[in-house]
């Protein structure tokens, strides 16, 4: 939205010959782009954090599963049941 507003200001400045308005419009566009990039970086950071947590949870569950089955032997044959 801010990007469109900046473009409109820049266009209005170009039509009227108002260099200050054009400059202001460009500045608003750059600000909007910077905000979009910051938002994208934050979303990426959150997704990476969630992925790491999911991986940790999976690893924990695998260790639990191995712990429950590990060391159990077949009582009749004496063989490990792994």
N, C-alpha and C positions, 0 to 999 in steps of 0.2 A: 504494500500500500504506500509506504513512504517512498519507495523507489518510483512509483508512478507519479506521485506528487512532485518529486524532484524533476522528473522528465517534463511534466507539465509546466513547471516554473521555468525550466531551461528553455522550452519551446516558446513560452510567452515572452521571455526576455529576448529571444532571437527575433521574434516577430516585431516587438516594439523597439528593438535596438538597445535594450537595457542590459548592459554588460553585468551589472551588479546582480540582477535577477538571474541571469544565465549562470553566473558563478555560484550563486546560492543554490540553484537547482542541481548543479553538478555535485556540490558538497552534500546535499541531502541524499543524492543517489549513492555516493561513496559511503555515507554513514549507514544507509540501509543495507548495502552490500556487506559492510563490516559486521553488522548485527546478524545478518543471515549466516555468515561464516562462523561467528561465535556460537550461534545456536547449533549449527551443524557439528562443530567440534565437541560441544557439550553432549549432544546426542550420541556421537561416536564414543566418547569417553564412558558414558553410561552403559552403552551396549557392550563395550569391552569388559567393563567391571562385572556386568551380569554374566557374561560368558565365562569369566574366570571363576565366579562363584558357582556356576553350574558345573564346571569342570572339577572344582574342589568337592562339591557334593557327590558327583559321580565317583570320584576316587575314594571318598570316604565310604560310600556304599559298597564299592568293590572290596575294600579292606574288611568291612563288616561281613560281607558274604563269604569271603575266604576264611575269616575267623570262625564263622559258624561251622564251616565244613572242614577246615584244616585240622589235621591230626586225628580225624575219625577213622577208625579201621573197622573192617568187617570182623565181627567177633568170632565167626565160625572159621574163616580162613586165615585170619591174622593179617590180611592184606589191607593196604590203604585203599580207601574208597574215593580217591581223587580222580 
